[in-house]
Amino acid sequence: MDIPGDDDPDVSGNVFTEKSKHEPEEFDPDSLGPPTPTPSEADYQSDVAGLFVKLVVVFNVALLALALGPMLAYFRGQVDLGARVFLVGVVAFSYGTYEYVKFKRRETDDEREGESRDDAETESGSAEDDPECSGANKDGADVDARDQRDGTGGPHHNG
């Protein structure tokens, strides 16, 4: 089979082996994309990271035991050992779920406490700035809150 350019010494390599005039001499992989961020101490909380690692280990043990227990009972006929291993998996899964739910409740309680603190600060500082609570109309005259609600902007007359 005759391949064009195979025996011709004047023809250089194929398209895939030729270098473009725009291609750099040596490839730098760090030049691709944005720089990789490095985490700092302020980016994570150590107690949360510790709980995460602990729960990963607990759920891995639970998954292993929940899968291995029935296999021991069925394939090996070791029903007693299989039941015990399965029970360890159930206990580990229950413990992991309990710890996770406890953590989530603590986090939501902290968020609610923070929001209620923020709400209390906003309510105490903004009553004077709120036009509904203000005692002045657009002209700067003091009016009663009833006058602002009924739109008259002046005193009530019983007529």
C-alpha positions as CSV (number, residue, x, y, z in Angstrom):
1,M,0.0,0.0,0.0
2,D,1.4,3.4,-1.0
3,I,0.9,6.2,1.5
4,P,1.4,9.7,-0.1
5,G,4.5,11.4,1.3
6,D,5.8,8.2,2.9
7,D,8.8,7.9,0.6
8,D,9.1,11.7,-0.2
9,P,11.8,13.2,2.0
10,D,10.6,16.8,1.3
11,V,7.2,16.2,3.0
12,S,7.3,16.7,6.7
13,G,5.2,14.7,9.3
14,N,1.4,14.6,9.4
15,V,-0.9,17.3,10.8
16,F,-0.8,15.9,14.4
17,T,2.9,16.0,14.8
18,E,3.5,19.4,13.3
19,K,3.8,22.3,15.7
20,S,1.8,25.4,15.1
21,K,3.5,28.8,15.0
22,H,1.2,29.8,17.9
23,E,2.1,26.8,20.1
24,P,4.6,27.5,22.9
25,E,7.8,25.6,23.1
26,E,6.9,24.0,26.4
27,F,3.4,23.4,27.8
28,D,2.6,25.0,31.2
29,P,-0.4,23.3,32.8
30,D,-0.7,26.1,35.4
31,S,-1.5,28.5,32.6
32,L,-4.9,26.8,32.1
33,G,-7.9,28.3,33.9
34,P,-8.1,30.4,37.1
35,P,-5.7,29.8,39.9
36,T,-6.5,27.1,42.4
37,P,-7.7,28.7,45.8
38,T,-6.0,27.5,48.9
39,P,-8.2,27.2,52.0
40,S,-7.4,29.2,55.1
41,E,-8.1,28.6,58.7
42,A,-11.2,31.0,58.5
43,D,-12.8,28.9,55.7
44,Y,-13.9,26.0,57.9
45,Q,-14.7,25.3,61.5
46,S,-12.7,22.6,63.1
47,D,-15.6,21.1,65.1
48,V,-17.7,20.8,61.9
49,A,-14.8,19.2,60.1
50,G,-14.2,16.8,63.0
51,L,-17.9,15.8,63.1
52,F,-17.8,15.3,59.3
53,V,-14.9,12.9,59.5
54,K,-16.5,11.0,62.4
55,L,-19.8,10.7,60.6
56,V,-18.1,9.5,57.4
57,V,-16.4,6.7,59.4
58,V,-19.6,5.8,61.3
59,F,-21.7,5.6,58.1
60,N,-19.0,3.6,56.3
61,V,-19.0,1.1,59.1
62,A,-22.8,1.0,59.1
63,L,-22.9,0.5,55.3
64,L,-20.4,-2.3,55.5
65,A,-22.2,-4.1,58.4
66,L,-25.6,-3.7,56.8
67,A,-24.4,-5.3,53.6
68,L,-22.1,-7.9,55.1
69,G,-24.5,-9.2,57.8
70,P,-27.1,-10.6,55.4
71,M,-24.4,-12.0,53.1
72,L,-22.9,-13.9,56.0
73,A,-26.2,-15.3,56.9
74,Y,-27.2,-16.3,53.3
75,F,-24.0,-17.4,51.6
76,R,-22.1,-18.8,54.5
77,G,-25.0,-20.0,56.6
78,Q,-23.7,-18.1,59.7
79,V,-27.0,-16.7,60.7
80,D,-25.9,-15.9,64.3
81,L,-22.8,-13.9,63.1
82,G,-24.7,-12.3,60.3
83,A,-27.4,-11.1,62.6
84,R,-24.9,-9.6,65.0
85,V,-23.0,-7.8,62.2
86,F,-26.3,-6.5,60.8
87,L,-27.3,-5.3,64.3
88,V,-24.0,-3.4,64.5
89,G,-24.8,-1.8,61.2
90,V,-28.3,-0.7,62.4
91,V,-26.8,0.7,65.6
92,A,-24.1,2.6,63.7
93,F,-26.6,4.0,61.3
94,S,-28.9,5.1,64.1
95,Y,-26.0,6.7,65.9
96,G,-24.8,8.5,62.8
97,T,-28.3,9.8,62.0
98,Y,-28.8,10.9,65.6
99,E,-25.5,12.9,65.6
100,Y,-26.4,14.4,62.2
101,V,-29.9,15.5,63.2
102,K,-28.5,16.9,66.5
103,F,-25.9,19.0,64.5
104,K,-28.5,20.3,62.1
105,R,-30.8,21.3,64.9
106,R,-28.0,23.2,66.6
107,E,-27.1,24.9,63.4
108,T,-30.7,26.0,62.7
109,D,-31.1,27.2,66.3
110,D,-27.9,29.3,65.9
111,E,-29.2,30.8,62.7
112,R,-32.6,31.6,64.2
113,E,-30.9,33.1,67.2
114,G,-28.7,35.2,64.9
115,E,-31.8,36.3,62.9
116,S,-33.8,37.2,65.9
117,R,-30.8,39.3,67.2
118,D,-30.6,41.0,63.8
119,D,-34.4,41.6,63.8
120,A,-34.3,43.2,67.3
121,E,-31.5,45.5,66.3
122,T,-33.4,46.6,63.1
123,E,-36.7,47.2,64.9
124,S,-35.1,49.3,67.6
125,G,-33.1,51.5,65.3
126,S,-35.5,52.0,62.4
127,A,-38.7,53.2,64.0
128,E,-37.8,56.8,63.5
129,D,-36.8,56.3,59.9
130,D,-40.0,54.5,58.9
131,P,-42.6,56.9,57.3
132,E,-45.5,54.8,58.7
133,C,-44.2,55.4,62.2
134,S,-43.2,59.0,61.6
135,G,-45.4,61.8,62.9
136,A,-44.8,64.1,60.0
137,N,-46.6,64.3,56.6
138,K,-44.9,65.2,53.3
139,D,-45.1,68.9,54.1
140,G,-43.3,68.3,57.4
141,A,-46.3,69.0,59.6
142,D,-47.1,66.7,62.5
143,V,-50.2,64.5,62.0
144,D,-51.8,61.8,63.9
145,A,-51.4,58.2,62.8
146,R,-55.1,58.0,62.2
147,D,-54.8,60.9,59.7
148,Q,-52.1,59.1,57.8
149,R,-54.3,56.0,57.5
150,D,-57.4,57.7,56.2
151,G,-55.4,59.9,53.9
152,T,-56.8,63.3,55.1
153,G,-53.5,64.4,56.6
154,G,-55.4,66.6,59.1
155,P,-57.5,66.5,62.2
156,H,-60.7,64.5,62.2
157,H,-64.0,66.4,62.2
158,N,-67.2,64.9,63.1
159,G,-69.7,66.7,60.8
